[in-house]
Amino acid sequence: MPKLKTHSGAAKRFKKTGTGKFKRGQSKMRHILTSKATKTKRKLSAITLVSVADTPKVARMLPYA
């Protein structure tokens, strides 16, 4: 069986946790930060988990994660 290719865009965005879930960063933190509240920016800076519905898609893109 041939080797599988890792989706390089997904490899930069997702990391696998010890329990097999995938963690991801949040969007809306790149620019126009002056108009966002401090509380919003603090919450968006936190790492969160990929939803259960999207986990199989991410796992397919990262076969060796």
CHARMM-style PDB file with segment names, atoms N, HN, CA, C and O in Angstrom:
ATOM      1  N   MET     1       0.836  -1.186   0.000  1.00  0.00      PROA
ATOM      2  CA  MET     1       0.000   0.000   0.000  1.00  0.00      PROA
ATOM      3  C   MET     1       0.887   1.259   0.000  1.00  0.00      PROA
ATOM      4  O   MET     1       1.839   1.338   0.776  1.00  0.00      PROA
ATOM      5  N   PRO     2       0.586   2.229  -0.853  1.00  0.00      PROA
ATOM      6  CA  PRO     2       1.442   3.410  -0.924  1.00  0.00      PROA
ATOM      7  C   PRO     2       1.293   4.312   0.295  1.00  0.00      PROA
ATOM      8  O   PRO     2       0.326   4.228   1.052  1.00  0.00      PROA
ATOM      9  N   LYS     3       2.274   5.160   0.449  1.00  0.00      PROA
ATOM     10  HN  LYS     3       3.060   5.228  -0.166  1.00  0.00      PROA
ATOM     11  CA  LYS     3       2.206   6.144   1.531  1.00  0.00      PROA
ATOM     12  C   LYS     3       1.103   7.148   1.236  1.00  0.00      PROA
ATOM     13  O   LYS     3       0.791   7.414   0.076  1.00  0.00      PROA
ATOM     14  N   LEU     4       0.521   7.698   2.279  1.00  0.00      PROA
ATOM     15  HN  LEU     4       0.775   7.482   3.221  1.00  0.00      PROA
ATOM     16  CA  LEU     4      -0.508   8.728   2.127  1.00  0.00      PROA
ATOM     17  C   LEU     4       0.132  10.096   2.288  1.00  0.00      PROA
ATOM     18  O   LEU     4       1.069  10.273   3.066  1.00  0.00      PROA
ATOM     19  N   LYS     5      -0.389  11.054   1.543  1.00  0.00      PROA
ATOM     20  HN  LYS     5      -1.150  10.910   0.911  1.00  0.00      PROA
ATOM     21  CA  LYS     5       0.125  12.421   1.643  1.00  0.00      PROA
ATOM     22  C   LYS     5      -0.613  13.176   2.740  1.00  0.00      PROA
ATOM     23  O   LYS     5      -1.833  13.075   2.866  1.00  0.00      PROA
ATOM     24  N   THR     6       0.133  13.923   3.522  1.00  0.00      PROA
ATOM     25  HN  THR     6       1.125  14.004   3.420  1.00  0.00      PROA
ATOM     26  CA  THR     6      -0.443  14.799   4.532  1.00  0.00      PROA
ATOM     27  C   THR     6      -0.859  16.093   3.854  1.00  0.00      PROA
ATOM     28  O   THR     6      -0.117  16.619   3.025  1.00  0.00      PROA
ATOM     29  N   HSD     7      -2.015  16.610   4.186  1.00  0.00      PROA
ATOM     30  HN  HSD     7      -2.618  16.183   4.859  1.00  0.00      PROA
ATOM     31  CA  HSD     7      -2.477  17.905   3.678  1.00  0.00      PROA
ATOM     32  C   HSD     7      -1.673  18.979   4.401  1.00  0.00      PROA
ATOM     33  O   HSD     7      -1.861  19.198   5.598  1.00  0.00      PROA
ATOM     34  N   SER     8      -0.772  19.654   3.673  1.00  0.00      PROA
ATOM     35  HN  SER     8      -0.619  19.476   2.701  1.00  0.00      PROA
ATOM     36  CA  SER     8       0.177  20.553   4.332  1.00  0.00      PROA
ATOM     37  C   SER     8      -0.510  21.757   4.970  1.00  0.00      PROA
ATOM     38  O   SER     8      -0.035  22.270   5.983  1.00  0.00      PROA
ATOM     39  N   GLY     9      -1.623  22.218   4.391  1.00  0.00      PROA
ATOM     40  HN  GLY     9      -2.009  21.802   3.567  1.00  0.00      PROA
ATOM     41  CA  GLY     9      -2.359  23.319   5.004  1.00  0.00      PROA
ATOM     42  C   GLY     9      -2.971  22.912   6.332  1.00  0.00      PROA
ATOM     43  O   GLY     9      -2.977  23.695   7.282  1.00  0.00      PROA
ATOM     44  N   ALA    10      -3.486  21.692   6.405  1.00  0.00      PROA
ATOM     45  HN  ALA    10      -3.481  21.056   5.633  1.00  0.00      PROA
ATOM     46  CA  ALA    10      -4.067  21.194   7.648  1.00  0.00      PROA
ATOM     47  C   ALA    10      -2.981  20.938   8.691  1.00  0.00      PROA
ATOM     48  O   ALA    10      -3.206  21.133   9.885  1.00  0.00      PROA
ATOM     49  N   ALA    11      -1.802  20.501   8.238  1.00  0.00      PROA
ATOM     50  HN  ALA    11      -1.620  20.343   7.267  1.00  0.00      PROA
ATOM     51  CA  ALA    11      -0.713  20.217   9.176  1.00  0.00      PROA
ATOM     52  C   ALA    11      -0.273  21.480   9.904  1.00  0.00      PROA
ATOM     53  O   ALA    11       0.168  21.413  11.052  1.00  0.00      PROA
ATOM     54  N   LYS    12      -0.389  22.633   9.244  1.00  0.00      PROA
ATOM     55  HN  LYS    12      -0.747  22.687   8.312  1.00  0.00      PROA
ATOM     56  CA  LYS    12      -0.006  23.892   9.865  1.00  0.00      PROA
ATOM     57  C   LYS    12      -1.057  24.397  10.846  1.00  0.00      PROA
ATOM     58  O   LYS    12      -0.749  25.212  11.715  1.00  0.00      PROA
ATOM     59  N   ARG    13      -2.290  23.923  10.718  1.00  0.00      PROA
ATOM     60  HN  ARG    13      -2.540  23.261  10.012  1.00  0.00      PROA
ATOM     61  CA  ARG    13      -3.392  24.468  11.501  1.00  0.00      PROA
ATOM     62  C   ARG    13      -3.849  23.595  12.660  1.00  0.00      PROA
ATOM     63  O   ARG    13      -4.411  24.108  13.628  1.00  0.00      PROA
ATOM     64  N   PHE    14      -3.623  22.299  12.584  1.00  0.00      PROA
ATOM     65  HN  PHE    14      -3.167  21.883  11.798  1.00  0.00      PROA
ATOM     66  CA  PHE    14      -4.154  21.381  13.582  1.00  0.00      PROA
ATOM     67  C   PHE    14      -3.044  20.553  14.220  1.00  0.00      PROA
ATOM     68  O   PHE    14      -2.072  20.178  13.563  1.00  0.00      PROA
ATOM     69  N   LYS    15      -3.206  20.275  15.518  1.00  0.00      PROA
ATOM     70  HN  LYS    15      -3.995  20.580  16.052  1.00  0.00      PROA
ATOM     71  CA  LYS    15      -2.299  19.379  16.229  1.00  0.00      PROA
ATOM     72  C   LYS    15      -3.154  18.350  16.971  1.00  0.00      PROA
ATOM     73  O   LYS    15      -4.256  18.650  17.429  1.00  0.00      PROA
ATOM     74  N   LYS    16      -2.631  17.153  17.075  1.00  0.00      PROA
ATOM     75  HN  LYS    16      -1.736  16.908  16.703  1.00  0.00      PROA
ATOM     76  CA  LYS    16      -3.370  16.090  17.756  1.00  0.00      PROA
ATOM     77  C   LYS    16      -3.046  16.097  19.238  1.00  0.00      PROA
ATOM     78  O   LYS    16      -1.889  16.283  19.616  1.00  0.00      PROA
ATOM     79  N   THR    17      -4.044  15.899  20.078  1.00  0.00      PROA
ATOM     80  HN  THR    17      -4.983  15.749  19.771  1.00  0.00      PROA
ATOM     81  CA  THR    17      -3.835  15.828  21.518  1.00  0.00      PROA
ATOM     82  C   THR    17      -3.520  14.390  21.910  1.00  0.00      PROA
ATOM     83  O   THR    17      -3.575  13.488  21.074  1.00  0.00      PROA
ATOM     84  N   GLY    18      -3.197  14.181  23.156  1.00  0.00      PROA
ATOM     85  HN  GLY    18      -3.152  14.913  23.835  1.00  0.00      PROA
ATOM     86  CA  GLY    18      -2.885  12.848  23.634  1.00  0.00      PROA
ATOM     87  C   GLY    18      -4.054  11.904  23.602  1.00  0.00      PROA
ATOM     88  O   GLY    18      -3.867  10.690  23.514  1.00  0.00      PROA
ATOM     89  N   THR    19      -5.274  12.439  23.672  1.00  0.00      PROA
ATOM     90  HN  THR    19      -5.426  13.425  23.743  1.00  0.00      PROA
ATOM     91  CA  THR    19      -6.470  11.595  23.667  1.00  0.00      PROA
ATOM     92  C   THR    19      -7.021  11.365  22.268  1.00  0.00      PROA
ATOM     93  O   THR    19      -8.045  10.702  22.106  1.00  0.00      PROA
ATOM     94  N   GLY    20      -6.341  11.915  21.239  1.00  0.00      PROA
ATOM     95  HN  GLY    20      -5.509  12.454  21.370  1.00  0.00      PROA
ATOM     96  CA  GLY    20      -6.778  11.676  19.868  1.00  0.00      PROA
ATOM     97  C   GLY    20      -7.662  12.757  19.288  1.00  0.00      PROA
ATOM     98  O   GLY    20      -8.105  12.637  18.146  1.00  0.00      PROA
ATOM     99  N   LYS    21      -7.929  13.805  20.038  1.00  0.00      PROA
ATOM    100  HN  LYS    21      -7.569  13.902  20.966  1.00  0.00      PROA
ATOM    101  CA  LYS    21      -8.709  14.921  19.504  1.00  0.00      PROA
ATOM    102  C   LYS    21      -7.759  15.887  18.803  1.00  0.00      PROA
ATOM    103  O   LYS    21      -6.541  15.764  18.929  1.00  0.00      PROA
ATOM    104  N   PHE    22      -8.312  16.841  18.068  1.00  0.00      PROA
ATOM    105  HN  PHE    22      -9.302  16.941  17.965  1.00  0.00      PROA
ATOM    106  CA  PHE    22      -7.493  17.816  17.369  1.00  0.00      PROA
ATOM    107  C   PHE    22      -7.751  19.197  17.940  1.00  0.00      PROA
ATOM    108  O   PHE    22      -8.896  19.586  18.172  1.00  0.00      PROA
ATOM    109  N   LYS    23      -6.663  19.938  18.165  1.00  0.00      PROA
ATOM    110  HN  LYS    23      -5.733  19.623  17.977  1.00  0.00      PROA
ATOM    111  CA  LYS    23      -6.823  21.300  18.659  1.00  0.00      PROA
ATOM    112  C   LYS    23      -6.541  22.280  17.530  1.00  0.00      PROA
ATOM    113  O   LYS    23      -5.808  21.974  16.589  1.00  0.00      PROA
ATOM    114  N   ARG    24      -7.135  23.463  17.639  1.00  0.00      PROA
ATOM    115  HN  ARG    24      -7.730  23.712  18.404  1.00  0.00      PROA
ATOM    116  CA  ARG    24      -7.030  24.463  16.588  1.00  0.00      PROA
ATOM    117  C   ARG    24      -7.043  25.849  17.205  1.00  0.00      PROA
ATOM    118  O   ARG    24      -7.491  26.036  18.337  1.00  0.00      PROA
ATOM    119  N   GLY    25      -6.552  26.808  16.458  1.00  0.00      PROA
ATOM    120  HN  GLY    25      -6.188  26.657  15.539  1.00  0.00      PROA
ATOM    121  CA  GLY    25      -6.639  28.200  16.871  1.00  0.00      PROA
ATOM    122  C   GLY    25      -7.958  28.786  16.410  1.00  0.00      PROA
ATOM    123  O   GLY    25      -8.678  28.173  15.622  1.00  0.00      PROA
ATOM    124  N   GLN    26      -8.271  29.973  16.902  1.00  0.00      PROA
ATOM    125  HN  GLN    26      -7.686  30.471  17.542  1.00  0.00      PROA
ATOM    126  CA  GLN    26      -9.525  30.616  16.523  1.00  0.00      PROA
ATOM    127  C   GLN    26      -9.275  31.694  15.469  1.00  0.00      PROA
ATOM    128  O   GLN    26      -8.168  32.218  15.341  1.00  0.00      PROA
ATOM    129  N   SER    27     -10.313  32.006  14.733  1.00  0.00      PROA
ATOM    130  HN  SER    27     -11.212  31.581  14.837  1.00  0.00      PROA
ATOM    131  CA  SER    27     -10.209  33.019  13.690  1.00  0.00      PROA
ATOM    132  C   SER    27     -10.476  34.409  14.265  1.00  0.00      PROA
ATOM    133  O   SER    27     -10.752  34.560  15.456  1.00  0.00      PROA
ATOM    134  N   LYS    28     -10.392  35.408  13.410  1.00  0.00      PROA
ATOM    135  HN  LYS    28     -10.168  35.285  12.443  1.00  0.00      PROA
ATOM    136  CA  LYS    28     -10.677  36.814  13.743  1.00  0.00      PROA
ATOM    137  C   LYS    28      -9.655  37.435  14.689  1.00  0.00      PROA
ATOM    138  O   LYS    28      -9.996  38.316  15.479  1.00  0.00      PROA
ATOM    139  N   MET    29      -8.405  36.981  14.614  1.00  0.00      PROA
ATOM    140  HN  MET    29      -8.128  36.266  13.972  1.00  0.00      PROA
ATOM    141  CA  MET    29      -7.366  37.557  15.470  1.00  0.00      PROA
ATOM    142  C   MET    29      -6.169  38.055  14.664  1.00  0.00      PROA
ATOM    143  O   MET    29      -5.079  38.201  15.218  1.00  0.00      PROA
ATOM    144  N   ARG    30      -6.347  38.318  13.378  1.00  0.00      PROA
ATOM    145  HN  ARG    30      -7.232  38.199  12.928  1.00  0.00      PROA
ATOM    146  CA  ARG    30      -5.225  38.711  12.528  1.00  0.00      PROA
ATOM    147  C   ARG    30      -5.083  40.223  12.407  1.00  0.00      PROA
ATOM    148  O   ARG    30      -3.970  40.746  12.462  1.00  0.00      PROA
ATOM    149  N   HSD    31      -6.197  40.927  12.243  1.00  0.00      PROA
ATOM    150  HN  HSD    31      -7.100  40.501  12.198  1.00  0.00      PROA
ATOM    151  CA  HSD    31      -6.126  42.379  12.048  1.00  0.00      PROA
ATOM    152  C   HSD    31      -7.426  43.007  12.523  1.00  0.00      PROA
ATOM    153  O   HSD    31      -8.356  42.305  12.919  1.00  0.00      PROA
ATOM    154  N   ILE    32      -7.486  44.327  12.482  1.00  0.00      PROA
ATOM    155  HN  ILE    32      -6.730  44.898  12.160  1.00  0.00      PROA
ATOM    156  CA  ILE    32      -8.615  45.125  12.988  1.00  0.00      PROA
ATOM    157  C   ILE    32      -8.895  44.765  14.447  1.00  0.00      PROA
ATOM    158  O   ILE    32     -10.043  44.536  14.828  1.00  0.00      PROA
ATOM    159  N   LEU    33      -7.845  44.718  15.252  1.00  0.00      PROA
ATOM    160  HN  LEU    33      -6.913  44.904  14.943  1.00  0.00      PROA
ATOM    161  CA  LEU    33      -8.000  44.329  16.647  1.00  0.00      PROA
ATOM    162  C   LEU    33      -8.374  45.514  17.539  1.00  0.00      PROA
ATOM    163  O   LEU    33      -8.818  45.322  18.671  1.00  0.00      PROA
ATOM    164  N   THR    34      -8.196  46.733  17.035  1.00  0.00      PROA
ATOM    165  HN  THR    34      -7.835  46.889  16.115  1.00  0.00      PROA
ATOM    166  CA  THR    34      -8.498  47.896  17.870  1.00  0.00      PROA
ATOM    167  C   THR    34      -9.992  48.042  18.122  1.00  0.00      PROA
ATOM    168  O   THR    34     -10.402  48.605  19.137  1.00  0.00      PROA
ATOM    169  N   SER    35     -10.808  47.533  17.197  1.00  0.00      PROA
ATOM    170  HN  SER    35     -10.475  47.075  16.372  1.00  0.00      PROA
ATOM    171  CA  SER    35     -12.250  47.656  17.369  1.00  0.00      PROA
ATOM    172  C   SER    35     -12.850  46.500  18.162  1.00  0.00      PROA
ATOM    173  O   SER    35     -14.058  46.479  18.401  1.00  0.00      PROA
ATOM    174  N   LYS    36     -12.035  45.549  18.569  1.00  0.00      PROA
ATOM    175  HN  LYS    36     -11.054  45.566  18.376  1.00  0.00      PROA
ATOM    176  CA  LYS    36     -12.528  44.419  19.350  1.00  0.00      PROA
ATOM    177  C   LYS    36     -12.263  44.672  20.830  1.00  0.00      PROA
ATOM    178  O   LYS    36     -11.254  45.270  21.203  1.00  0.00      PROA
ATOM    179  N   ALA    37     -13.180  44.210  21.655  1.00  0.00      PROA
ATOM    180  HN  ALA    37     -14.000  43.724  21.352  1.00  0.00      PROA
ATOM    181  CA  ALA    37     -13.045  44.384  23.105  1.00  0.00      PROA
ATOM    182  C   ALA    37     -11.913  43.499  23.630  1.00  0.00      PROA
ATOM    183  O   ALA    37     -11.601  42.461  23.046  1.00  0.00      PROA
ATOM    184  N   THR    38     -11.316  43.916  24.719  1.00  0.00      PROA
ATOM    185  HN  THR    38     -11.569  44.759  25.194  1.00  0.00      PROA
ATOM    186  CA  THR    38     -10.225  43.152  25.338  1.00  0.00      PROA
ATOM    187  C   THR    38     -10.691  41.757  25.727  1.00  0.00      PROA
ATOM    188  O   THR    38      -9.956  40.782  25.568  1.00  0.00      PROA
ATOM    189  N   LYS    39     -11.911  41.667  26.234  1.00  0.00      PROA
ATOM    190  HN  LYS    39     -12.508  42.458  26.362  1.00  0.00      PROA
ATOM    191  CA  LYS    39     -12.462  40.372  26.630  1.00  0.00      PROA
ATOM    192  C   LYS    39     -12.592  39.438  25.417  1.00  0.00      PROA
ATOM    193  O   LYS    39     -12.290  38.248  25.502  1.00  0.00      PROA
ATOM    194  N   THR    40     -13.043  39.993  24.300  1.00  0.00      PROA
ATOM    195  HN  THR    40     -13.289  40.960  24.231  1.00  0.00      PROA
ATOM    196  CA  THR    40     -13.187  39.205  23.079  1.00  0.00      PROA
ATOM    197  C   THR    40     -11.837  38.692  22.602  1.00  0.00      PROA
ATOM    198  O   THR    40     -11.701  37.522  22.244  1.00  0.00      PROA
ATOM    199  N   LYS    41     -10.840  39.573  22.598  1.00  0.00      PROA
ATOM    200  HN  LYS    41     -10.951  40.523  22.888  1.00  0.00      PROA
ATOM    201  CA  LYS    41      -9.511  39.179  22.143  1.00  0.00      PROA
ATOM    202  C   LYS    41      -8.906  38.116  23.057  1.00  0.00      PROA
ATOM    203  O   LYS    41      -8.233  37.198  22.588  1.00  0.00      PROA
ATOM    204  N   ARG    42      -9.146  38.243  24.349  1.00  0.00      PROA
ATOM    205  HN  ARG    42      -9.692  38.989  24.730  1.00  0.00      PROA
ATOM    206  CA  ARG    42      -8.617  37.260  25.287  1.00  0.00      PROA
ATOM    207  C   ARG    42      -9.251  35.900  25.042  1.00  0.00      PROA
ATOM    208  O   ARG    42      -8.557  34.883  25.070  1.00  0.00      PROA
ATOM    209  N   LYS    43     -10.566  35.862  24.801  1.00  0.00      PROA
ATOM    210  HN  LYS    43     -11.130  36.688  24.778  1.00  0.00      PROA
ATOM    211  CA  LYS    43     -11.251  34.595  24.554  1.00  0.00      PROA
ATOM    212  C   LYS    43     -10.844  33.976  23.223  1.00  0.00      PROA
ATOM    213  O   LYS    43     -10.742  32.754  23.110  1.00  0.00      PROA
ATOM    214  N   LEU    44     -10.609  34.822  22.204  1.00  0.00      PROA
ATOM    215  HN  LEU    44     -10.692  35.814  22.295  1.00  0.00      PROA
ATOM    216  CA  LEU    44     -10.226  34.307  20.895  1.00  0.00      PROA
ATOM    217  C   LEU    44      -8.792  33.810  20.858  1.00  0.00      PROA
ATOM    218  O   LEU    44      -8.426  33.047  19.963  1.00  0.00      PROA
ATOM    219  N   SER    45      -7.974  34.229  21.815  1.00  0.00      PROA
ATOM    220  HN  SER    45      -8.271  34.849  22.542  1.00  0.00      PROA
ATOM    221  CA  SER    45      -6.591  33.769  21.820  1.00  0.00      PROA
ATOM    222  C   SER    45      -6.459  32.342  22.336  1.00  0.00      PROA
ATOM    223  O   SER    45      -5.411  31.722  22.160  1.00  0.00      PROA
ATOM    224  N   ALA    46      -7.493  31.812  22.964  1.00  0.00      PROA
ATOM    225  HN  ALA    46      -8.345  32.316  23.107  1.00  0.00      PROA
ATOM    226  CA  ALA    46      -7.438  30.468  23.543  1.00  0.00      PROA
ATOM    227  C   ALA    46      -7.499  29.400  22.449  1.00  0.00      PROA
ATOM    228  O   ALA    46      -8.160  29.584  21.427  1.00  0.00      PROA
ATOM    229  N   ILE    47      -6.815  28.305  22.671  1.00  0.00      PROA
ATOM    230  HN  ILE    47      -6.278  28.156  23.502  1.00  0.00      PROA
ATOM    231  CA  ILE    47      -6.859  27.157  21.779  1.00  0.00      PROA
ATOM    232  C   ILE    47      -8.130  26.370  22.094  1.00  0.00      PROA
ATOM    233  O   ILE    47      -8.487  26.189  23.259  1.00  0.00      PROA
ATOM    234  N   THR    48      -8.805  25.908  21.046  1.00  0.00      PROA
ATOM    235  HN  THR    48      -8.516  26.055  20.100  1.00  0.00      PROA
ATOM    236  CA  THR    48     -10.032  25.143  21.244  1.00  0.00      PROA
ATOM    237  C   THR    48      -9.945  23.838  20.454  1.00  0.00      PROA
ATOM    238  O   THR    48      -9.011  23.643  19.676  1.00  0.00      PROA
ATOM    239  N   LEU    49     -10.900  22.961  20.650  1.00  0.00      PROA
ATOM    240  HN  LEU    49     -11.658  23.119  21.282  1.00  0.00      PROA
ATOM    241  CA  LEU    49     -10.899  21.667  19.979  1.00  0.00      PROA
ATOM    242  C   LEU    49     -11.752  21.713  18.722  1.00  0.00      PROA
ATOM    243  O   LEU    49     -12.728  22.459  18.647  1.00  0.00      PROA
ATOM    244  N   VAL    50     -11.377  20.913  17.743  1.00  0.00      PROA
ATOM    245  HN  VAL    50     -10.584  20.306  17.804  1.00  0.00      PROA
ATOM    246  CA  VAL    50     -12.177  20.760  16.536  1.00  0.00      PROA
ATOM    247  C   VAL    50     -13.473  20.055  16.925  1.00  0.00      PROA
ATOM    248  O   VAL    50     -13.468  19.165  17.776  1.00  0.00      PROA
ATOM    249  N   SER    51     -14.584  20.455  16.301  1.00  0.00      PROA
ATOM    250  HN  SER    51     -14.587  21.178  15.610  1.00  0.00      PROA
ATOM    251  CA  SER    51     -15.870  19.864  16.658  1.00  0.00      PROA
ATOM    252  C   SER    51     -15.898  18.376  16.303  1.00  0.00      PROA
ATOM    253  O   SER    51     -15.135  17.906  15.459  1.00  0.00      PROA
ATOM    254  N   VAL    52     -16.778  17.665  16.956  1.00  0.00      PROA
ATOM    255  HN  VAL    52     -17.398  18.047  17.642  1.00  0.00      PROA
ATOM    256  CA  VAL    52     -16.893  16.211  16.754  1.00  0.00      PROA
ATOM    257  C   VAL    52     -17.271  15.911  15.307  1.00  0.00      PROA
ATOM    258  O   VAL    52     -16.814  14.916  14.744  1.00  0.00      PROA
ATOM    259  N   ALA    53     -18.102  16.761  14.696  1.00  0.00      PROA
ATOM    260  HN  ALA    53     -18.473  17.570  15.153  1.00  0.00      PROA
ATOM    261  CA  ALA    53     -18.538  16.533  13.320  1.00  0.00      PROA
ATOM    262  C   ALA    53     -17.390  16.693  12.326  1.00  0.00      PROA
ATOM    263  O   ALA    53     -17.368  16.008  11.303  1.00  0.00      PROA
ATOM    264  N   ASP    54     -16.441  17.581  12.604  1.00  0.00      PROA
ATOM    265  HN  ASP    54     -16.460  18.138  13.435  1.00  0.00      PROA
ATOM    266  CA  ASP    54     -15.342  17.835  11.678  1.00  0.00      PROA
ATOM    267  C   ASP    54     -14.102  16.991  11.944  1.00  0.00      PROA
ATOM    268  O   ASP    54     -13.181  16.987  11.127  1.00  0.00      PROA
ATOM    269  N   THR    55     -14.057  16.287  13.052  1.00  0.00      PROA
ATOM    270  HN  THR    55     -14.806  16.291  13.716  1.00  0.00      PROA
ATOM    271  CA  THR    55     -12.875  15.502  13.408  1.00  0.00      PROA
ATOM    272  C   THR    55     -12.522  14.438  12.367  1.00  0.00      PROA
ATOM    273  O   THR    55     -11.339  14.292  12.060  1.00  0.00      PROA
ATOM    274  N   PRO    56     -13.481  13.679  11.801  1.00  0.00      PROA
ATOM    275  CA  PRO    56     -13.093  12.696  10.773  1.00  0.00      PROA
ATOM    276  C   PRO    56     -12.443  13.329   9.547  1.00  0.00      PROA
ATOM    277  O   PRO    56     -11.533  12.742   8.962  1.00  0.00      PROA
ATOM    278  N   LYS    57     -12.895  14.516   9.150  1.00  0.00      PROA
ATOM    279  HN  LYS    57     -13.635  14.993   9.625  1.00  0.00      PROA
ATOM    280  CA  LYS    57     -12.300  15.194   7.994  1.00  0.00      PROA
ATOM    281  C   LYS    57     -10.859  15.578   8.278  1.00  0.00      PROA
ATOM    282  O   LYS    57      -9.979  15.382   7.440  1.00  0.00      PROA
ATOM    283  N   VAL    58     -10.619  16.126   9.466  1.00  0.00      PROA
ATOM    284  HN  VAL    58     -11.334  16.285  10.147  1.00  0.00      PROA
ATOM    285  CA  VAL    58      -9.270  16.530   9.839  1.00  0.00      PROA
ATOM    286  C   VAL    58      -8.375  15.301   9.958  1.00  0.00      PROA
ATOM    287  O   VAL    58      -7.213  15.338   9.553  1.00  0.00      PROA
ATOM    288  N   ALA    59      -8.902  14.224  10.505  1.00  0.00      PROA
ATOM    289  HN  ALA    59      -9.846  14.194  10.834  1.00  0.00      PROA
ATOM    290  CA  ALA    59      -8.112  12.993  10.661  1.00  0.00      PROA
ATOM    291  C   ALA    59      -7.719  12.410   9.314  1.00  0.00      PROA
ATOM    292  O   ALA    59      -6.636  11.841   9.176  1.00  0.00      PROA
ATOM    293  N   ARG    60      -8.593  12.547   8.312  1.00  0.00      PROA
ATOM    294  HN  ARG    60      -9.473  13.009   8.423  1.00  0.00      PROA
ATOM    295  CA  ARG    60      -8.263  12.078   6.969  1.00  0.00      PROA
ATOM    296  C   ARG    60      -7.155  12.913   6.339  1.00  0.00      PROA
ATOM    297  O   ARG    60      -6.322  12.394   5.595  1.00  0.00      PROA
ATOM    298  N   MET    61      -7.150  14.212   6.644  1.00  0.00      PROA
ATOM    299  HN  MET    61      -7.826  14.633   7.249  1.00  0.00      PROA
ATOM    300  CA  MET    61      -6.115  15.086   6.077  1.00  0.00      PROA
ATOM    301  C   MET    61      -4.766  14.892   6.756  1.00  0.00      PROA
ATOM    302  O   MET    61      -3.727  15.218   6.181  1.00  0.00      PROA
ATOM    303  N   LEU    62      -4.775  14.360   7.977  1.00  0.00      PROA
ATOM    304  HN  LEU    62      -5.618  14.095   8.444  1.00  0.00      PROA
ATOM    305  CA  LEU    62      -3.545  14.161   8.732  1.00  0.00      PROA
ATOM    306  C   LEU    62      -3.385  12.684   9.089  1.00  0.00      PROA
ATOM    307  O   LEU    62      -3.570  12.312  10.247  1.00  0.00      PROA
ATOM    308  N   PRO    63      -3.045  11.841   8.121  1.00  0.00      PROA
ATOM    309  CA  PRO    63      -3.028  10.399   8.380  1.00  0.00      PROA
ATOM    310  C   PRO    63      -1.971   9.955   9.391  1.00  0.00      PROA
ATOM    311  O   PRO    63      -2.130   8.914  10.028  1.00  0.00      PROA
ATOM    312  N   TYR    64      -0.880  10.740   9.549  1.00  0.00      PROA
ATOM    313  HN  TYR    64      -0.751  11.586   9.032  1.00  0.00      PROA
ATOM    314  CA  TYR    64       0.189  10.310  10.439  1.00  0.00      PROA
ATOM    315  C   TYR    64       0.287  11.192  11.675  1.00  0.00      PROA
ATOM    316  O   TYR    64       1.313  11.178  12.355  1.00  0.00      PROA
ATOM    317  N   ALA    65      -0.755  11.958  11.982  1.00  0.00      PROA
ATOM    318  HN  ALA    65      -1.588  11.970  11.430  1.00  0.00      PROA
ATOM    319  CA  ALA    65      -0.725  12.842  13.156  1.00  0.00      PROA
ATOM    320  C   ALA    65      -0.883  12.049  14.434  1.00  0.00      PROA
ATOM    321  OT1 ALA    65      -0.881  12.625  15.522  1.00  0.00      PROA
TER     322      ALA     65
END
